[in-house]
């Protein structure tokens, strides 16, 4: 059952409110945090290494939050475009209608609950396979390096130590 005009209007209003909130947050953060923290880190004046690490960690957290906000803003804008095209509320994977209840909970949802679960399982599986591959390559590289005492890396490290 397609969304009723009243439901569509309610969801559009919710998306516009969310968009306005994210844009306001982005504008208020734009000129403050990164410049101040970066100059403090680069000056190095009386900064304890633990304080620098703490500042760096905080910067990374803020950057992660900003990226998440930007991704959500992109999803909201995509949903608003879909509303204008008359394609909103249709699952991108299955073509099925997304329930009003789901869209009410996550107005920028692109998939039905079932399709989202399948997508996340596939994505998790891909990450697991990628991690297994990286671990295998890492262990092979480590075992090769351990067996050979005269690799380019160990030779250069020895030369640098001898220089001092």
trRosetta pair geometry for C-beta under 8 A, 3 or more apart (Angstrom, degrees):
i j d omega theta_ij theta_ji phi_ij phi_ji
1 97 7.1 -152 57 94 37 163
2 89 7.4 108 -152 102 65 143
2 97 6.5 -131 -95 -117 49 144
3 7 4.6 -129 -168 89 93 121
3 8 4.8 114 125 -60 127 90
3 11 7.4 -49 -159 8 151 140
3 88 7.5 -37 22 102 147 98
3 89 5.1 -157 -23 -71 124 170
3 97 7.9 -177 -32 -164 77 119
3 100 6.1 130 -112 -87 89 98
3 103 7.6 -33 -92 49 132 160
4 7 4.6 93 55 7 79 104
4 8 6.9 -148 91 -6 39 88
5 8 5.6 -56 -145 39 31 113
5 9 6.2 34 155 -22 66 106
6 9 5.8 -53 -148 35 28 112
6 10 6.5 30 152 -20 62 105
7 10 5.7 -54 -150 35 32 113
7 11 6.4 27 154 -15 66 107
7 100 5.2 -63 -160 -128 143 127
8 11 5.8 -56 -146 39 30 109
8 12 6.2 32 154 -21 65 107
8 83 6.9 142 -172 -140 102 105
8 88 7.1 116 -135 84 101 132
8 89 7.8 -82 -100 -30 92 136
9 12 5.7 -53 -145 35 29 112
9 13 6.4 32 154 -19 63 105
10 13 5.8 -56 -152 35 29 112
10 14 6.5 30 150 -20 63 105
10 104 7.9 -2 118 -108 122 90
11 14 5.5 -52 -149 35 34 114
11 15 6.4 35 152 -19 66 104
11 83 7.8 -175 100 -94 106 129
11 88 7.6 163 108 152 138 138
11 103 5.5 -13 -116 146 139 118
11 104 7.2 -98 -91 -87 95 55
11 107 5.2 164 -160 -137 88 107
12 15 5.7 -53 -148 36 32 111
12 16 6.3 31 154 -18 65 106
12 80 7.2 95 -140 -118 82 77
12 83 5.5 114 -96 -150 107 164
13 16 5.8 -55 -146 38 30 110
13 17 6.3 32 154 -20 64 106
14 17 5.7 -56 -150 36 30 112
14 18 6.4 29 153 -18 65 106
14 104 8.0 137 -21 -140 171 51
14 107 4.9 -179 102 -68 122 157
15 18 5.7 -55 -148 37 31 111
15 19 6.2 34 153 -22 65 106
15 76 5.3 161 -163 -158 90 92
15 79 5.5 -140 -124 99 145 124
15 80 5.6 177 134 -69 139 90
15 83 7.6 -171 43 -24 157 143
15 107 5.1 -147 -68 134 85 137
15 108 6.7 119 -116 -67 104 85
16 19 5.5 -51 -145 35 32 114
16 20 6.3 34 155 -21 64 104
16 80 7.3 96 -72 -101 73 126
17 20 5.8 -53 -148 35 30 111
17 21 6.5 30 154 -18 63 107
18 21 5.8 -57 -151 37 31 112
18 22 6.4 25 156 -15 66 107
18 72 7.6 -103 161 152 119 112
18 76 5.6 -152 99 -112 116 144
18 107 7.0 178 -1 55 147 132
18 108 7.8 -118 93 -33 156 116
19 22 6.0 -59 -148 39 29 106
19 23 6.2 25 157 -16 66 110
19 73 6.6 98 -129 -138 71 78
19 76 4.9 -176 -76 134 91 142
19 77 7.1 106 -115 -66 124 70
19 80 7.3 8 -54 -41 149 141
20 23 5.9 -58 -145 40 28 109
20 24 6.2 30 156 -21 64 108
21 24 5.8 -55 -146 35 28 111
21 25 6.4 28 155 -18 63 107
22 25 5.6 -53 -147 37 32 112
22 26 6.2 34 154 -21 65 107
22 69 5.5 168 -148 -174 104 98
22 72 6.4 -160 -101 95 150 108
22 73 4.7 -165 126 -81 148 103
22 76 7.2 162 21 19 147 152
23 26 5.6 -52 -145 36 32 114
23 27 6.3 33 155 -20 64 106
23 73 7.2 114 -62 -127 72 130
24 27 5.8 -55 -148 36 29 111
24 28 6.4 24 156 -16 64 108
25 28 6.0 -60 -148 37 29 107
25 29 6.3 17 158 -11 65 112
25 69 6.5 -115 96 -152 131 150
26 29 6.1 -66 -147 42 27 104
26 30 6.5 53 153 -58 63 93
26 66 7.6 103 -115 -143 83 89
26 69 6.6 178 -71 129 96 134
26 70 7.7 95 -101 -80 129 78
26 73 7.5 8 -42 -61 142 156
27 30 5.6 -27 -151 -13 31 122
28 32 7.7 -13 153 2 59 129
29 32 6.3 -96 -155 41 41 103
29 33 6.1 -21 -163 7 86 115
29 62 8.0 -179 -162 -174 133 112
29 66 7.0 -153 117 -98 152 111
31 35 6.8 -13 -175 8 57 134
32 35 7.2 -129 167 39 12 98
32 36 6.4 -15 170 -4 57 123
33 36 6.3 -76 -151 41 24 105
33 37 6.0 7 169 -7 67 117
33 59 7.8 165 149 -114 107 73
33 62 5.9 -129 137 -179 153 162
34 37 6.1 -63 -141 45 27 104
34 38 5.8 27 163 -23 66 114
34 59 7.0 92 -117 -141 72 103
34 62 7.6 -164 -70 108 82 135
35 38 5.9 -57 -141 36 24 110
35 39 6.4 20 163 -16 62 107
36 39 6.3 -60 -150 35 25 104
36 40 6.5 22 154 -16 62 111
37 40 5.6 -59 -149 38 33 112
37 41 6.2 30 155 -18 68 107
37 55 5.8 174 -158 -177 104 107
37 58 7.3 -143 -127 91 148 110
37 59 5.4 177 128 -81 150 111
38 41 5.8 -56 -147 37 31 109
38 42 6.1 20 160 -13 67 111
38 59 7.8 100 -67 -118 72 145
39 42 6.0 -58 -138 42 29 104
39 43 6.2 34 161 -28 64 107
40 43 6.2 -52 -145 27 25 110
40 47 7.3 121 160 -82 83 132
40 55 6.7 -128 100 -152 120 158
41 44 7.6 22 164 -63 37 61
41 47 7.4 92 -124 -116 43 173
41 52 6.2 105 -131 -142 84 90
41 55 5.8 -169 -77 112 102 136
41 56 6.9 97 -116 -71 139 82
41 59 7.9 -32 -40 -32 147 150
43 47 7.8 121 83 -21 81 122
44 47 5.7 -103 -149 28 40 116
47 51 5.3 -134 -166 83 79 117
47 52 4.9 83 149 -60 125 98
47 55 7.9 -54 -153 6 130 142
48 51 4.4 89 58 4 86 106
48 52 7.1 -155 89 -7 43 84
49 52 5.6 -53 -147 36 34 113
49 53 6.3 35 154 -20 66 104
50 53 5.6 -51 -147 36 33 113
50 54 6.3 36 151 -21 64 106
51 54 5.5 -52 -147 36 32 114
51 55 6.3 34 152 -19 65 104
52 55 5.7 -53 -147 37 31 111
52 56 6.2 33 153 -20 65 106
53 56 5.6 -53 -146 36 31 113
53 57 6.3 34 154 -21 65 105
54 57 5.7 -51 -147 35 30 112
54 58 6.4 31 153 -19 63 105
55 58 5.7 -55 -150 36 31 112
55 59 6.4 34 151 -21 64 104
56 59 5.6 -53 -151 34 32 113
56 60 6.5 32 152 -19 65 104
57 60 5.7 -54 -150 35 32 112
57 61 6.5 35 151 -20 65 104
58 61 5.6 -51 -149 34 33 113
58 62 6.4 32 154 -17 65 106
59 62 5.8 -56 -148 38 31 110
59 63 6.2 33 153 -21 65 107
60 63 5.6 -52 -146 36 31 114
60 64 6.4 35 153 -21 63 104
61 64 5.7 -55 -152 34 31 112
61 65 6.5 30 152 -17 65 105
62 65 5.6 -52 -148 36 34 112
62 66 6.3 35 152 -20 66 105
63 66 5.6 -53 -147 36 32 112
63 67 6.4 33 153 -20 64 104
64 67 5.8 -53 -148 35 31 111
64 68 6.4 31 153 -18 64 105
65 68 5.7 -55 -148 37 32 111
65 69 6.3 33 153 -19 65 106
66 69 5.6 -53 -148 37 32 112
66 70 6.3 32 153 -20 65 106
67 70 5.6 -53 -146 36 32 111
67 71 6.4 34 153 -20 65 104
68 71 5.7 -52 -148 35 31 112
68 72 6.4 30 153 -17 64 106
69 72 5.7 -56 -149 38 31 111
69 73 6.2 34 151 -22 65 106
70 73 5.5 -51 -146 36 32 114
70 74 6.4 37 152 -21 63 103
71 74 5.6 -52 -151 34 32 113
71 75 6.5 31 151 -18 64 105
72 75 5.6 -53 -149 37 34 112
72 76 6.3 37 151 -21 66 104
72 108 7.1 142 -161 46 69 162
73 76 5.6 -51 -147 35 32 113
73 77 6.4 32 153 -18 64 105
74 77 5.7 -54 -147 37 30 111
74 78 6.4 34 152 -21 64 105
75 78 5.6 -50 -148 35 32 114
75 79 6.4 34 152 -20 64 104
75 108 4.1 88 136 161 105 139
75 110 7.4 -109 -149 -36 102 111
76 79 5.6 -54 -151 35 32 112
76 80 6.5 32 151 -19 65 104
76 107 7.6 41 -118 96 82 105
76 108 5.1 -77 -82 -85 54 134
77 80 5.6 -51 -147 35 34 112
77 81 6.5 36 152 -19 64 103
78 81 5.7 -55 -152 36 32 113
78 82 6.4 34 150 -21 65 104
78 108 7.2 86 64 -158 94 101
78 110 7.6 -10 115 -84 133 118
79 82 5.5 -51 -148 34 34 114
79 83 6.6 41 150 -24 64 98
79 88 6.2 72 -168 -124 71 108
79 107 6.5 111 159 136 164 81
79 108 4.5 -120 -32 -121 142 70
79 110 7.9 -123 -80 -74 90 79
80 83 5.6 -45 -152 27 35 115
80 84 6.8 35 150 -17 63 102
81 84 5.6 -55 -153 36 36 111
81 85 6.3 24 153 -10 68 110
82 85 5.7 -61 -143 46 33 106
82 87 4.5 -95 -157 80 84 88
82 88 4.0 123 119 -76 102 71
82 89 7.9 166 136 2 125 54
82 90 7.8 -153 -172 34 127 91
83 86 7.7 34 179 -71 28 28
83 88 4.3 17 -78 -33 59 145
85 88 7.8 131 60 -28 79 76
87 90 5.7 -77 -178 31 69 125
89 97 5.9 6 144 -155 97 79
89 98 5.0 -138 -162 47 58 94
89 103 6.1 -32 -107 -68 88 150
90 95 6.3 -12 -180 -153 104 43
90 96 7.5 162 -154 83 62 26
90 97 6.3 -45 -101 -103 59 50
90 98 6.9 -132 -69 -6 9 91
91 94 4.5 9 98 47 137 87
91 95 6.2 -52 68 5 88 13
91 96 4.8 17 17 54 128 73
91 97 7.5 -91 -11 -38 89 2
91 98 5.7 132 -60 -60 78 90
91 110 7.2 92 -142 146 48 53
91 111 5.0 57 -143 -137 93 49
91 112 4.7 -38 -83 -18 135 87
91 115 5.2 118 -163 16 133 161
92 110 4.8 -3 -6 163 121 104
92 111 6.2 -65 35 -75 85 77
92 115 8.0 162 56 145 65 147
93 111 5.6 25 11 -118 113 108
93 115 4.4 165 58 -161 131 129
93 118 7.5 -178 140 77 164 122
93 119 6.7 -143 -54 -65 152 112
94 111 7.7 90 10 -148 97 82
94 112 6.4 -33 37 13 134 121
94 114 7.9 29 -28 84 154 106
94 115 5.2 -130 -13 -78 113 133
96 112 5.5 -6 82 -41 120 139
96 115 7.6 177 41 -31 114 130
97 112 8.0 74 94 -81 34 110
98 102 5.3 -104 174 78 94 129
98 103 5.6 106 117 -52 114 101
98 109 5.8 169 -168 102 152 117
98 111 7.2 128 -94 128 119 16
98 112 5.4 -157 -107 -85 72 64
99 102 4.6 96 63 4 86 100
99 103 7.0 -161 95 0 46 86
99 112 7.3 77 -4 -133 83 87
99 113 7.9 -13 22 -15 115 104
100 103 5.7 -61 -146 45 34 108
100 104 5.9 42 152 -29 68 105
101 104 5.5 -50 -146 31 28 116
101 105 6.6 23 154 -14 61 105
102 105 5.9 -60 -153 39 32 106
102 106 6.4 -34 169 43 69 93
102 109 5.5 -74 146 55 103 168
102 112 7.0 171 -1 -142 176 51
102 113 6.0 -139 -102 -49 133 92
103 106 6.9 -78 -127 74 27 56
103 107 5.6 54 178 -120 72 48
103 109 5.9 -125 -96 38 59 114
104 107 7.2 25 -119 -75 16 77
105 109 7.8 41 77 -37 82 133
106 109 4.2 87 101 -52 108 103
109 116 7.3 -57 -156 -67 105 137
111 115 3.9 -132 -173 96 110 112
111 116 4.3 151 91 -61 123 77
111 119 6.1 -147 -51 -9 175 141
112 115 4.6 88 50 12 81 104
112 116 6.8 -144 89 -8 38 88
113 116 5.8 -57 -148 35 27 112
113 117 6.5 28 154 -20 63 105
114 117 5.8 -54 -151 33 30 111
114 118 6.5 28 152 -15 64 106
115 118 5.7 -54 -148 39 34 111
115 119 6.2 39 151 -23 66 106
116 119 5.5 -52 -146 36 31 115
116 120 6.3 29 156 -17 65 106
117 120 5.9 -55 -146 38 29 108
117 121 6.3 30 155 -19 64 106
118 121 5.7 -54 -146 36 30 112
118 122 6.4 29 156 -16 64 106
119 122 5.9 -59 -151 38 28 109
119 123 6.2 27 153 -19 65 110
120 123 5.5 -53 -141 39 32 113
120 124 6.1 34 157 -20 66 106
121 124 5.8 -53 -145 37 28 110
121 125 6.2 32 153 -21 63 107
122 125 5.5 -54 -147 36 31 114
122 126 6.4 34 153 -21 64 104
123 126 5.7 -51 -150 34 31 113
123 127 6.5 31 151 -18 63 104
124 127 5.7 -53 -149 36 33 111
124 128 6.3 35 151 -21 66 105
125 128 5.6 -52 -147 34 31 113
125 129 6.4 31 154 -17 64 105
126 129 5.8 -55 -148 38 30 110
126 130 6.3 32 152 -20 64 108
127 130 5.5 -54 -147 37 32 114
127 131 6.2 32 154 -19 66 106
128 131 5.8 -54 -147 37 30 110
128 132 6.3 32 153 -20 64 105
129 132 5.7 -52 -146 35 31 113
129 133 6.4 33 153 -20 64 104
130 133 5.7 -55 -152 34 30 112
130 134 6.4 29 152 -17 65 106
131 134 5.6 -53 -146 38 33 111
131 135 6.2 35 154 -20 66 106
132 135 5.7 -54 -147 36 30 112
132 136 6.4 32 153 -21 64 105
133 136 5.8 -54 -149 34 30 112
133 137 6.4 27 155 -15 65 106
134 137 5.8 -55 -146 39 31 109
134 138 6.1 32 155 -21 65 110
135 138 5.6 -56 -145 39 29 114
135 139 6.2 26 158 -17 65 107
136 139 6.0 -57 -146 37 27 106
136 140 6.3 27 155 -18 63 108
137 140 5.8 -57 -149 37 29 111
137 141 6.2 28 155 -18 65 108
138 141 5.8 -56 -146 38 28 109
138 142 6.2 28 155 -18 64 108
139 142 5.6 -53 -143 38 32 112
139 143 6.2 28 159 -17 66 106
140 143 6.0 -57 -145 38 28 105
140 144 6.3 27 156 -17 64 108
141 144 5.9 -57 -148 38 29 110
141 145 6.2 27 155 -19 64 109
142 145 5.8 -57 -146 38 29 110
142 146 6.2 30 156 -21 65 107
143 146 5.7 -50 -143 35 32 113
143 147 6.4 30 158 -18 64 107
144 147 6.0 -60 -150 36 29 108
144 148 6.4 -4 163 7 65 112
145 148 6.5 -75 -143 51 27 90
145 151 6.0 -52 -131 -10 73 159
145 153 7.2 -19 -136 55 116 134
145 154 7.7 146 -168 -38 90 112
148 151 5.0 91 109 -52 116 93
148 154 7.8 -174 116 15 78 137
149 154 6.2 -123 177 118 46 164
150 154 6.4 -117 -120 79 21 120
150 155 6.0 49 -163 -62 66 104
151 154 4.9 87 51 13 80 99
151 155 6.8 -145 89 -6 38 90
152 155 5.8 -59 -145 38 27 112
152 156 6.3 24 159 -16 65 109
153 156 6.1 -59 -148 38 27 106
153 157 6.3 25 156 -17 64 109
154 157 5.6 -53 -144 38 33 112
154 158 6.2 35 156 -21 65 106
155 158 5.8 -56 -150 35 29 111
155 159 6.5 29 152 -19 64 106
156 159 5.5 -52 -147 36 34 113
156 160 6.4 33 154 -18 66 104
157 160 5.8 -55 -149 36 32 110
157 161 6.4 31 153 -18 65 105
158 161 5.8 -54 -148 36 32 110
158 162 6.3 31 154 -20 65 107
159 162 5.7 -55 -146 37 30 111
159 163 6.6 41 152 -32 62 102
160 163 5.6 -46 -153 20 34 118
160 164 7.6 21 155 -10 60 98
161 164 6.5 -65 -164 35 36 100
